[in-house]
């Protein structure tokens, strides 16, 4: 039953707040339904037209810690409600006899603007040390939707939504889209990890047995929709246990196809493969997999070459991209010749547009040899589900989601809206591209695991589950979020080795011993200084001193001010140097920044030593070539990463190491590619290559090849046939490095800086209309959008654009909601 008078007053009040003009236009508003007997709940309207027909606010599963007592709350409704200036608060105190515990719940609705609503669930229990819980928010369309839409699919059929960005919506019959968003995982306590590293070094990624939050976002299945059951649902705090529950074995086809030069014999469960040539070779099998399902693949293997296992989408006999979810990059699963080694990994198969799935088993290494495979099995799961979110004694736990609506234009507009609306819902202010980068970063930041709720930031889903040191540095320092900056910095502090080095990777569910002489320890110290300045953080003195000593002793043991290292101190890290090299400009520049940072942290260093290190960085400028030398052995190569030390020196210390002339000449050498007529400045290109070879012909540049590239075997293999011209570090355009270099140019008086900055941000949003979001890199030489690498989608560290724009006085700190909280 609807409370008509109170509802009318509430609606009128909200209309007045939204503005008179907006009240007569279509806009979101809220109405309270129910009564004291059945309880109260809120539903969402577009003007006077209902958008949802929910019958409650959420459902909840609770259990005690030994799982001996379980309780369900279905379609929770409030016992009372109150009106606020821009929404409603609903409340109810409950007694749970199953646990002899009290539970207080409040649900807040807030109209942020006429197109956006925030919903916040507050949970509080003062009765027992802890409870496990999962919480389900189901939104039911008031009318049968015209279609469902997700971030990656314009017409989504239904089922679990495991995609780049967790958003879904439905399109109404009057052509409006109603979308649903969630706060990031570090706030709403979920993770999107589906795989882990193998034991030992290398081997690839294997799907896990315990899958946290696989059903975080789901849409009514095809079968449910046919029966009239439509919904979009978020489920927080639930994991699947694949070693419990029901399973069914799948029949494998007896037919297989050879790939490469191989000899194959198959006898029941035994498969023997002999490889007569180096390179990728093996067998291809079409699996009976269907999307929206969970599977396990297992076998035992022995032989004298490592096993490669890959899953590919296949359509009309054409092999498409490798699947991302679960098993990935398995090129070198280690086996021995004298005993069988077990392989067992899960596969979460999302919607793949009715493609088939092809299984490849064999090898990708250069070695010849043979493999014996036994008991190859495919199993489908009906997994056992369990709650894992914690409701501790005396703490208030919060879950926040968002609802937005706007006229449906196209899928690109929807993708952009899901990002900008999330940023606005979280209180962020900025341009459209800034909102998109902020939201993308938020969706790449979740909890570490079901037993570790510490914040965790991954570069993108392709690099997941690993948290990389330099990626988190550039990502997290971009915002004024004290919690993330302190917590994640402290996690890196805990990786410090006995020598003082900071680790390169933190990977959940497995370990990593990688701590080396790259830029990780330097960036950790810069981050420490920023945390001290911005948040008055108390730093661990001994760890700081230990890291400083590591830098001083590792990079310059003879104290001549010249930096030597086994690795590049930039993202261009595809080469290892033996013996250590001193021929890289970026390394010398980062070493100079490190010395300044150590001084600023209160550790005494002779100023003449710092000046010597800085002067050695300046010497990398070649006045004849008019650019910094990326590598003295390859003087025709030029990179944008060589200006990152200058950026850090300007930003952190307000000190220029290089002259205006050096910076302007260096930037003027870069070709600008991907020229587009609808860019802000169509007379110039929209992207510049991160690394390029300068030539003296009319073109003025060329990509690297097998003969002229500084990356050893990697370069010879990958850059030999021009197939990667314009991709990755052979001329790909990386937003963070490129934009930071342009801001360096801006500070040094480069007249082209502002135009290049605007064009590059335009390219991130618009160059590929199918991908209007952050990317690892944009190719600078390509024919069709199909050439772009799917693995590059959604990179987190491009959010550093926010901080570069602050430094360039294009935005202010108070546009960040976390700065306003500080």
C-alpha positions in Angstrom: 0.0 0.0 0.0 1.3 3.4 -1.0 1.4 6.3 1.5 -0.1 8.8 -0.9 0.1 12.0 1.1 3.7 11.5 2.3 4.7 10.4 -1.2 3.3 13.5 -2.8 5.0 15.7 -0.3 8.3 13.9 -0.7 8.1 14.1 -4.5 7.2 17.8 -4.4 10.1 18.5 -2.0 12.6 16.6 -4.2 11.3 18.4 -7.3 11.9 21.8 -5.7 15.4 20.7 -4.8 16.1 19.5 -8.3 15.0 22.8 -9.8 11.7 23.8 -11.3 12.7 23.2 -14.9 14.0 19.7 -14.1 10.7 18.8 -12.3 8.7 19.1 -15.5 11.3 17.1 -17.4 11.7 13.4 -17.0 13.9 12.8 -14.0 14.5 10.1 -11.4 12.6 10.3 -8.1 11.8 8.1 -5.2 8.6 6.9 -3.6 8.1 4.9 -0.4 5.9 1.9 -0.6 4.4 -0.4 2.0 3.0 0.1 5.5 3.8 -0.7 9.2 2.4 -4.3 8.8 4.4 -5.4 5.7 7.3 -2.9 6.1 8.5 0.0 4.0 10.7 0.0 0.9 11.7 2.5 -1.8 11.2 2.2 -5.5 12.5 4.4 -8.3 10.4 6.4 -10.8 11.1 8.3 -13.9 8.9 11.3 -13.3 5.6 9.5 -12.5 6.5 6.3 -14.4 7.8 3.4 -12.3 11.2 2.1 -13.4 11.5 -0.7 -10.8 9.0 -2.9 -9.0 11.2 -4.2 -6.2 9.5 -5.8 -3.3 12.2 -5.0 -0.7 15.7 -3.6 -0.4 18.0 -6.6 -0.4 18.3 -10.2 0.7 21.0 -11.5 3.0 22.6 -14.8 4.0 24.2 -15.0 7.5 26.2 -17.7 9.3 28.3 -18.0 12.4 32.1 -18.6 11.9 31.9 -22.4 12.1 29.0 -22.4 9.6 26.8 -24.5 12.0 24.0 -21.9 12.2 22.6 -20.2 9.0 19.9 -17.6 8.5 18.3 -15.9 5.5 16.8 -12.5 5.4 14.6 -12.3 2.3 13.5 -9.0 0.7 14.3 -6.9 3.8 11.9 -4.1 4.5 12.1 -1.3 7.1 10.0 -0.8 10.2 10.2 3.0 9.8 11.4 5.7 7.4 12.2 9.4 7.3 12.6 11.9 4.6 15.8 13.8 4.1 16.6 16.9 2.0 17.3 14.7 -1.1 16.0 11.2 -0.4 14.9 8.8 2.3 16.4 6.8 5.2 14.8 3.4 6.1 15.6 1.7 9.4 14.9 -1.5 11.3 16.3 -3.1 14.5 16.1 -6.9 14.3 16.6 -9.7 16.8 18.0 -12.9 15.2 17.1 -15.8 17.6 19.3 -18.2 15.6 22.4 -16.4 16.8 20.9 -14.7 19.9 22.1 -11.5 18.3 20.8 -8.0 17.4 21.2 -6.5 14.0 20.5 -2.9 13.1 20.0 -2.0 9.4 19.6 1.4 7.7 19.2 2.0 4.0 19.8 5.5 2.7 18.6 6.8 -0.7 20.0 10.0 -2.1 19.2 11.8 -5.3 22.6 13.1 -6.4 21.2 14.7 -9.6 18.1 14.2 -11.8 19.8 11.2 -13.4 21.6 9.6 -10.6 20.7 7.9 -7.3 23.0 6.5 -4.6 21.8 3.7 -2.3 23.7 2.8 0.8 23.1 -0.2 3.1 24.4 0.2 6.7 24.8 -3.0 8.8 25.6 -3.1 12.5 25.6 -5.9 15.0 26.7 -5.5 18.7 26.2 -9.1 19.8 28.9 -11.6 18.7 32.5 -11.4 17.6 31.8 -11.9 14.0 29.3 -13.1 11.4 29.8 -14.2 7.8 27.3 -12.7 5.4 26.5 -12.2 1.7 24.2 -9.5 0.5 22.1 -9.5 -2.7 20.5 -6.4 -4.3 18.1 -7.4 -7.0 16.5 -4.7 -9.2 13.4 -5.8 -11.0 12.3 -3.8 -14.1 8.7 -2.4 -13.8 8.1 -3.5 -17.4 9.7 -6.3 -19.5 12.9 -4.6 -20.9 13.4 -4.1 -24.5 16.9 -5.5 -24.0 19.7 -5.8 -21.4 23.0 -4.1 -21.9 26.4 -4.5 -20.2 29.8 -2.7 -20.5 31.0 -5.1 -23.2 27.7 -6.2 -24.9 25.0 -4.0 -26.3 22.5 -6.9 -26.4 23.3 -9.1 -23.4 21.2 -12.3 -23.2 21.5 -12.9 -19.5 23.6 -14.8 -16.9 26.7 -13.8 -15.0 28.5 -10.6 -16.1 32.2 -11.1 -15.7 33.6 -8.3 -17.8 36.1 -5.5 -17.9 33.8 -3.1 -15.9 31.0 -4.4 -13.6 28.0 -2.5 -14.9 24.7 -3.6 -16.4 21.4 -2.0 -17.4 18.2 -2.4 -19.2 16.6 -0.4 -22.0 13.0 0.5 -21.5 10.3 0.5 -24.2 10.4 4.3 -24.4 14.1 4.1 -25.2 15.7 5.0 -21.9 18.5 3.0 -20.3 18.5 2.3 -16.6 22.0 1.4 -15.4 23.4 -0.1 -12.1 26.8 0.6 -10.7 28.8 -0.4 -7.6 31.3 1.2 -5.3 34.8 -0.2 -5.8 35.8 -3.5 -4.2 38.0 -2.0 -1.5 34.9 -0.2 -0.3 32.2 -2.9 -1.0 34.6 -5.7 -0.1 34.8 -7.8 -3.3 37.5 -9.0 -5.6 37.4 -9.9 -9.3 40.3 -12.4 -9.1 39.6 -15.7 -10.8 43.1 -17.1 -11.1 46.5 -17.4 -9.4 50.1 -18.0 -10.4 51.5 -21.5 -10.6 53.8 -22.8 -7.8 57.4 -21.9 -8.5 58.6 -19.5 -11.2 56.7 -19.0 -14.5 54.1 -21.4 -15.9 51.3 -18.9 -16.5 48.0 -18.5 -14.7 45.7 -21.2 -13.4 42.0 -20.9 -12.4 41.4 -21.2 -8.7 39.4 -23.7 -6.7 37.9 -21.1 -4.4 36.4 -18.3 -6.6 35.4 -15.1 -4.7 32.6 -13.1 -6.1 32.2 -14.8 -9.5 28.6 -13.8 -9.5 29.2 -10.2 -8.4 26.9 -9.0 -11.2 24.3 -11.0 -13.0 21.3 -10.6 -15.2 18.3 -12.9 -15.4 19.1 -15.9 -17.5 17.4 -16.7 -20.8 15.2 -19.3 -19.0 14.3 -16.9 -16.3 13.4 -14.2 -18.7 11.1 -16.5 -20.7 9.3 -17.3 -17.5 8.7 -13.6 -16.8 11.5 -13.3 -14.2 13.6 -10.2 -15.1 16.2 -8.6 -12.9 19.8 -7.2 -12.6 21.5 -8.3 -9.4 24.6 -7.5 -7.4 25.8 -10.2 -5.0 28.4 -9.2 -2.5 30.5 -11.5 -0.3 29.9 -14.9 -1.8 32.4 -17.4 -3.0 32.2 -20.6 -4.9 34.0 -23.8 -3.7 34.6 -25.9 -6.8 35.8 -28.9 -4.7 32.3 -29.1 -3.3 28.9 -29.1 -4.9 27.8 -31.2 -7.9 29.8 -32.0 -11.0 29.2 -33.7 -14.3 31.9 -35.1 -16.6 31.8 -33.9 -20.3 32.5 -36.2 -23.2 35.6 -35.2 -25.2 35.4 -35.6 -29.0 37.6 -38.3 -30.4 38.4 -36.0 -33.3 41.3 -33.7 -33.1 43.3 -31.5 -35.5 47.1 -31.3 -35.6 48.8 -28.0 -35.3 52.4 -27.8 -36.5 54.6 -30.8 -37.4 53.6 -33.5 -34.8 53.0 -37.2 -34.5 50.0 -38.1 -32.4 48.7 -41.4 -31.0 45.6 -41.7 -28.8 44.4 -44.7 -27.0 41.5 -44.2 -24.6 42.9 -41.9 -21.8 46.5 -41.9 -23.2 47.7 -39.2 -25.7 51.3 -39.3 -26.9 52.6 -36.3 -28.9 56.0 -36.2 -30.6 57.3 -32.8 -31.8 59.6 -32.8 -34.8 60.3 -29.1 -35.0 60.7 -26.1 -32.7 57.8 -23.6 -32.1 54.2 -24.0 -31.4 52.8 -27.5 -32.1 50.2 -29.8 -30.7 46.6 -30.9 -31.0 43.3 -28.9 -31.2 40.1 -30.2 -29.7 36.6 -28.5 -29.9 35.2 -28.6 -26.3 31.6 -29.0 -25.3 31.8 -25.8 -23.3 28.9 -23.4 -23.1 29.2 -19.8 -21.9 27.8 -18.7 -18.5 29.2 -21.8 -16.9 32.1 -23.0 -14.7 34.4 -25.9 -15.6 37.6 -27.7 -14.6 40.2 -29.1 -16.9 42.6 -31.7 -15.6 45.2 -34.1 -16.8 48.5 -35.8 -15.9 51.6 -35.2 -18.0 55.2 -36.2 -18.4 57.8 -35.5 -21.1 60.9 -33.5 -22.0 59.2 -30.3 -23.1 56.9 -28.0 -21.0 53.2 -28.2 -21.6 51.3 -25.4 -23.3 47.5 -25.3 -22.7 45.3 -22.6 -24.3 41.6 -21.9 -24.8 40.5 -20.0 -27.8 37.1 -18.7 -29.0 36.3 -20.1 -32.4 33.6 -19.0 -34.8 32.7 -20.6 -38.1 36.1 -22.4 -38.0 38.0 -19.2 -37.5 40.2 -19.0 -34.4 39.6 -15.8 -32.4 41.2 -14.4 -29.2 42.4 -16.4 -26.3 40.1 -16.6 -23.3 40.9 -14.3 -20.4 39.1 -15.8 -17.4 40.9 -18.5 -15.4 43.6 -20.3 -17.4 45.9 -17.9 -19.2 49.4 -17.7 -20.6 50.1 -21.4 -20.0 53.1 -21.9 -22.3 55.5 -23.6 -19.9 53.7 -25.9 -17.4 56.7 -27.8 -16.0 56.8 -31.6 -16.3 59.5 -34.3 -15.9 60.3 -37.3 -18.0 60.2 -39.8 -15.1 56.9 -39.2 -13.4 53.4 -37.8 -14.1 52.6 -34.2 -13.0 49.0 -33.3 -12.2 47.4 -30.2 -13.8 44.0 -29.0 -12.5 42.5 -25.6 -13.2 39.1 -23.9 -13.2 37.6 -22.0 -16.1 35.0 -19.3 -15.6 33.4 -19.0 -19.0 31.4 -15.7 -19.4 29.2 -14.7 -22.3 31.2 -15.2 -25.5 28.4 -14.6 -28.1 27.7 -18.3 -28.7 31.2 -18.9 -29.9 32.7 -22.4 -29.5 35.8 -23.0 -27.4 38.9 -24.8 -28.8 41.4 -26.4 -26.5 45.0 -26.5 -27.6 47.4 -28.9 -25.9 51.1 -29.2 -26.9 54.1 -26.9 -26.7 55.2 -23.4 -27.7 58.9 -23.7 -26.9 61.8 -24.0 -29.3 62.7 -27.5 -28.1 61.9 -30.7 -29.9 60.7 -33.7 -27.8 57.6 -35.5 -26.7 54.7 -35.4 -24.2 52.5 -38.1 -22.7 49.1 -37.0 -21.4 46.8 -39.2 -19.3 43.3 -38.8 -18.1 42.3 -35.6 -19.8 39.0 -34.6 -18.2 36.6 -31.7 -18.5 34.1 -31.2 -15.7 31.1 -28.9 -15.4 30.3 -27.5 -11.9 27.2 -26.7 -9.9 29.4 -25.1 -7.2 28.9 -24.9 -3.5 28.3 -21.3 -2.4 29.3 -19.8 0.8 29.3 -16.3 2.4 32.6 -14.7 3.3 32.1 -11.0 4.0 32.6 -10.2 7.7 30.2 -8.4 10.0 32.4 -7.8 13.1 31.3 -6.8 16.5 30.6 -3.1 16.9 31.6 -2.1 13.4 29.3 -0.5 10.8 29.7 -2.1 7.4 28.5 -0.3 4.3 27.5 -1.4 0.8 26.9 1.3 -1.8 25.4 1.0 -5.2 24.1 3.5 -7.8 21.2 3.8 -10.2 21.2 6.1 -13.2 19.0 6.7 -16.2 19.3 8.6 -19.4 18.0 8.4 -23.0 19.5 5.5 -24.8 21.8 6.7 -27.6 24.2 3.9 -28.4 26.6 1.5 -26.7 29.5 3.9 -26.7 27.4 6.5 -24.8 26.4 3.8 -22.3 30.0 2.8 -21.7 31.0 6.4 -21.1 28.0 7.0 -18.8 28.8 4.0 -16.6 32.2 5.6 -15.9 31.2 9.2 -15.5 28.1 8.4 -13.4 30.2 6.3 -11.0 32.7 9.1 -10.6 29.9 11.6 -10.0 28.2 9.2 -7.5 31.5 9.0 -5.6 31.7 12.8 -5.4 34.4 13.2 -8.0 34.5 16.4 -10.1 36.3 16.9 -13.4 36.1 16.6 -17.2 34.5 13.7 -18.9 37.9 12.0 -19.5 39.0 12.6 -15.9 35.8 11.0 -14.6 36.3 8.0 -16.9 40.0 7.5 -15.8 38.9 7.9 -12.1 36.1 5.3 -12.4 38.3 2.9 -14.3 41.0 3.1 -11.5 38.3 2.6 -8.9 37.1 -0.6 -10.6 40.6 -2.0 -10.6 41.0 -1.6 -6.9 39.4 -4.3 -4.7 40.3 -6.5 -1.7 43.2 -8.9 -1.7 41.1 -12.1 -1.0 38.4 -13.7 1.1 40.6 -13.8 4.2 42.4 -10.5 3.5 40.4 -7.3 3.1 43.4 -5.0 2.5 43.1 -2.9 -0.6 44.6 -4.3 -3.7 45.1 -2.6 -7.1 45.8 -4.4 -10.4 46.8 -2.8 -13.7 43.9 -4.4 -15.5 42.1 -7.7 -15.8 44.8 -9.1 -18.2 47.5 -8.6 -15.5 45.3 -9.7 -12.7 45.8 -11.2 -10.1 49.1 -9.4 -9.7 49.6 -6.0 -8.0 52.7 -4.4 -9.6 54.8 -1.9 -7.7 55.2 0.8 -10.3 51.6 0.5 -11.5 50.2 1.0 -8.0 52.6 3.9 -7.4 51.4 5.9 -10.4 47.8 4.9 -9.8 47.3 5.4 -6.1 49.3 8.7 -5.8 47.0 10.1 -8.4 44.2 10.6 -5.8 44.1 12.1 -2.3 42.7 8.9 -0.8 44.6 8.6 2.5 43.4 5.0 3.2 44.7 3.7 -0.2 47.9 5.6 -0.2 48.9 4.5 3.3 47.6 0.9 3.2 49.0 0.0 -0.2 52.3 1.7 0.5 52.6 -0.3 3.7 51.9 -3.5 1.8 54.9 -2.7 -0.4 56.9 -1.8 2.7 56.3 -5.4 3.9 58.0 -6.8 0.8 61.4 -5.2 1.7 64.2 -7.7 1.6 67.1 -8.0 4.0 69.2 -5.9 1.5 66.5 -3.1 1.6 65.0 -3.6 -1.9 61.2 -3.3 -2.3 59.4 -6.1 -4.2 58.1 -5.7 -7.8 54.9 -7.8 -7.6 52.5 -8.9 -4.9 50.3 -11.8 -6.1 47.4 -13.1 -3.9 47.3 -16.9 -3.2 50.9 -17.3 -4.2 54.3 -15.7 -3.4 56.8 -13.6 -5.3 60.5 -13.3 -4.6 61.0 -10.6 -7.3 62.9 -7.7 -5.8 65.5 -6.2 -8.2 67.4 -3.1 -9.1 64.7 -1.4 -11.1 62.7 1.7 -10.1 60.5 0.0 -7.5 62.5 1.0 -4.4 63.0 4.6 -5.7 59.3 5.0 -6.3 58.5 3.6 -2.9 60.7 6.3 -1.3 59.1 9.0 -3.4 55.7 7.7 -2.3 56.8 7.8 1.3 57.7 11.5 0.9 54.4 12.2 -0.7 52.5 10.4 2.1 54.4 12.4 4.7 53.6 15.7 3.0 50.0 15.0 2.1 48.8 13.0 5.1 51.4 13.6 7.8 52.1 9.9 7.7 54.5 8.5 10.3 57.1 6.6 8.3 59.1 3.5 9.5 62.5 5.1 9.9 64.5 1.9 9.7 62.8 0.7 6.5 63.3 4.1 4.9 67.0 4.1 5.8 67.4 0.6 4.7 65.8 1.4 1.3 68.0 4.5 0.9 71.2 2.4 1.6 70.1 -0.2 -0.9 69.7 2.5 -3.6 73.1 4.1 -2.8 75.0 0.8 -2.7 73.2 -1.0 -5.5 73.2 1.7 -8.2 76.4 3.5 -7.4 78.8 1.3 -5.3 81.9 3.3 -6.4 80.2 6.6 -5.5 81.0 8.4 -8.8 77.4 9.6 -9.3 76.9 7.4 -12.3 74.0 4.9 -12.1 74.4 1.3 -13.1 71.6 -1.3 -13.1 70.6 -4.7 -14.6 67.2 -3.2 -15.6 65.6 -0.2 -17.1 64.1 2.2 -14.4 61.1 2.8 -16.6 58.2 0.9 -17.9 60.3 -0.1 -20.9 61.6 -3.1 -19.1 61.9 -5.9 -21.7 65.7 -6.2 -21.4 68.0 -7.4 -18.7 71.6 -6.2 -18.7 74.6 -8.3 -17.8 76.9 -6.8 -16.7 75.0 -3.8 -15.3 74.6 -0.9 -17.7 75.2 2.8 -17.3 74.1 3.8 -20.8 70.4 4.7 -20.1 69.2 8.2 -19.6 66.1 7.3 -17.6 68.2 5.3 -15.1 70.5 8.2 -14.4 67.6 10.6 -14.1 65.7 8.3 -11.7 68.9 8.0 -9.6 69.2 11.7 -9.3 65.5 11.9 -8.2 66.2 9.1 -5.7 69.1 11.1 -4.1 66.9 14.2 -3.8 64.2 12.1 -2.2 66.6 10.6 0.3 67.7 14.1 1.2 64.1 15.3 1.6 63.4 12.3 3.9 66.1 13.6 6.3 69.0 11.2 5.4 72.2 13.1 5.0 73.8 13.1 1.6 76.5 15.4 0.3 74.9 18.0 -2.0 77.8 17.9 -4.5 77.1 14.1 -4.9 73.5 14.9 -5.8 74.6 17.6 -8.2 77.0 15.1 -9.8 74.3 12.6 -10.4 72.1 15.3 -11.9 74.8 16.5 -14.2 75.3 13.0 -15.5 71.6 12.9 -16.4 72.0 16.2 -18.3 75.0 14.7 -20.2 72.6 12.3 -21.9 71.3 15.2 -24.0 73.0 15.1 -27.4 73.2 18.6 -28.8 73.8 17.3 -32.4 70.8 15.0 -32.3 68.9 17.4 -30.1 67.4 14.7 -27.8 68.2 12.7 -24.8 69.8 9.4 -25.6 67.6 6.5 -24.5 70.5 4.2 -24.9 74.0 5.4 -25.8 74.6 2.3 -27.9 71.5 3.1 -29.9 71.7 6.9 -30.3 69.0 7.2 -32.9 66.3 5.9 -30.5 64.3 8.4 -28.6 61.7 7.8 -25.8 59.2 9.8 -23.8 60.1 7.8 -20.7 63.4 9.7 -20.5 61.4 12.8 -19.4 59.8 11.0 -16.4 62.7 11.9 -14.0 62.3 15.5 -15.1 58.6 15.3 -14.4 59.2 13.9 -10.9 61.9 16.5 -10.1 59.5 19.4 -11.2 56.5 18.0 -9.4 58.0 16.7 -6.2 60.9 19.2 -5.8 60.0 22.2 -8.0 63.4 21.8 -9.6 64.3 21.6 -13.3 67.2 19.3 -14.1 67.1 20.0 -17.9 66.9 23.3 -19.8 63.9 24.6 -21.8 65.9 24.1 -25.0 66.6 20.4 -24.2 63.0 19.7 -23.4 61.6 21.5 -26.4 64.1 20.0 -28.8 63.5 16.5 -27.4 59.7 16.8 -27.7 59.8 18.3 -31.2 61.6 15.2 -32.5 58.6 12.9 -31.9 56.3 12.1 -34.8 52.6 12.5 -34.0 50.5 9.8 -35.6 46.9 8.8 -35.9 45.8 12.1 -37.4 42.0 12.5 -37.2 39.8 15.2 -38.7 37.5 15.4 -35.7 40.3 15.7 -33.1 40.5 19.1 -31.2 43.5 20.0 -33.4 43.1 18.0 -36.6 46.3 19.6 -38.1 48.4 17.4 -35.9 48.3 13.8 -34.9 46.7 12.5 -31.7 49.3 10.0 -30.4 53.1 9.8 -30.2 55.1 6.6 -30.0 56.7 6.0 -26.6 59.9 4.7 -28.3 60.9 5.4 -32.0 64.0 5.4 -34.2 64.7 8.8 -35.8 65.9 8.7 -39.4 67.2 11.2 -41.8 64.8 10.5 -44.7 61.7 12.4 -45.5 59.6 10.3 -43.1 61.9 11.1 -40.3 61.3 8.0 -38.2 61.0 4.2 -38.4 60.0 1.5 -36.0 62.5 -0.9 -34.6 63.5 -4.1 -36.5 65.6 -7.2 -35.7 68.9 -5.4 -36.5 68.4 -2.0 -34.8 66.7 -2.4 -31.4 68.1 -2.5 -27.8 66.1 -5.3 -26.4 68.3 -8.4 -27.2 66.5 -11.7 -28.0 63.1 -10.2 -27.1 63.5 -7.5 -29.8 65.0 -9.9 -32.4 62.0 -12.2 -32.0 59.2 -9.7 -31.7 60.4 -6.9 -34.1 61.8 -9.0 -36.9 59.0 -8.9 -39.5 57.3 -5.6 -38.9 54.2 -7.3 -37.5 54.6 -5.3 -34.2 55.3 -1.9 -35.8 53.4 0.6 -33.7 52.6 -1.8 -30.9 53.7 -2.2 -27.3 57.2 -0.7 -26.9 57.9 -0.6 -30.6 56.0 2.6 -31.1 52.9 2.2 -29.0 51.3 5.3 -27.5 51.2 5.1 -23.7 48.9 7.8 -22.2 50.6 8.2 -18.8 54.1 8.5 -20.1 53.1 10.7 -23.1 50.8 13.0 -21.2 53.4 13.5 -18.4 56.0 14.4 -21.0 53.7 17.0 -22.5 53.2 18.5 -19.1 57.0 18.7 -18.7 56.9 20.5 -22.0 54.2 22.8 -20.7 56.4 23.7 -17.7 59.3 24.4 -19.9 57.4 26.7 -22.3 56.8 24.3 -25.2 54.1 26.0 -27.3 52.6 22.7 -28.6 52.0 21.2 -25.1 48.4 22.2 -24.6 47.3 21.1 -28.1 49.1 17.7 -27.8 47.6 17.2 -24.3 44.1 17.8 -25.6 44.6 15.6 -28.7 46.0 12.7 -26.6 43.0 12.7 -24.2 40.7 12.9 -27.2 42.4 9.8 -28.6 41.9 7.8 -25.4 38.2 8.4 -25.6 37.5 8.5 -29.3 40.2 7.0 -31.5 38.6 3.6 -31.2 34.9 4.2 -30.7 34.4 0.6 -29.4 36.8 1.2 -26.6 36.0 4.6 -24.9 38.0 3.9 -21.8 41.6 3.7 -20.5 44.0 1.5 -22.4 47.5 0.2 -21.8 48.6 1.6 -25.1 47.1 2.8 -28.4 48.8 1.4 -31.6 50.3 4.0 -33.9 50.3 1.7 -37.0 47.1 -0.4 -37.6 44.6 -1.2 -40.3 41.4 -2.1 -38.4 40.1 -2.0 -34.8 40.6 -5.8 -34.8 44.3 -5.1 -34.7 44.1 -3.6 -31.3 45.1 -6.0 -28.5 42.1 -6.9 -26.2 44.5 -7.5 -23.4 45.3 -3.7 -23.2 41.8 -2.7 -22.2 41.1 -0.8 -18.9 44.6 0.1 -17.6 44.6 1.7 -14.1 47.7 3.8 -14.1 46.4 6.3 -16.7 44.5 7.9 -13.8 47.8 9.7 -13.2 46.5 12.2 -15.7 44.6 13.7 -12.7 47.8 14.5 -10.9 49.5 15.9 -14.0 46.5 18.1 -14.5 46.7 19.3 -10.9 50.4 20.0 -11.5 49.5 21.9 -14.7 46.8 23.9 -12.9 44.0 22.4 -15.0 42.2 21.0 -11.9 42.3 21.6 -8.2 42.8 19.1 -5.3 39.3 19.8 -3.9 37.8 18.2 -7.0 38.8 14.9 -5.5 36.3 13.8 -2.9 39.0 12.3 -0.6 40.8 15.6 -0.5 37.6 17.3 0.7 37.3 14.6 3.4 40.9 15.4 4.5 
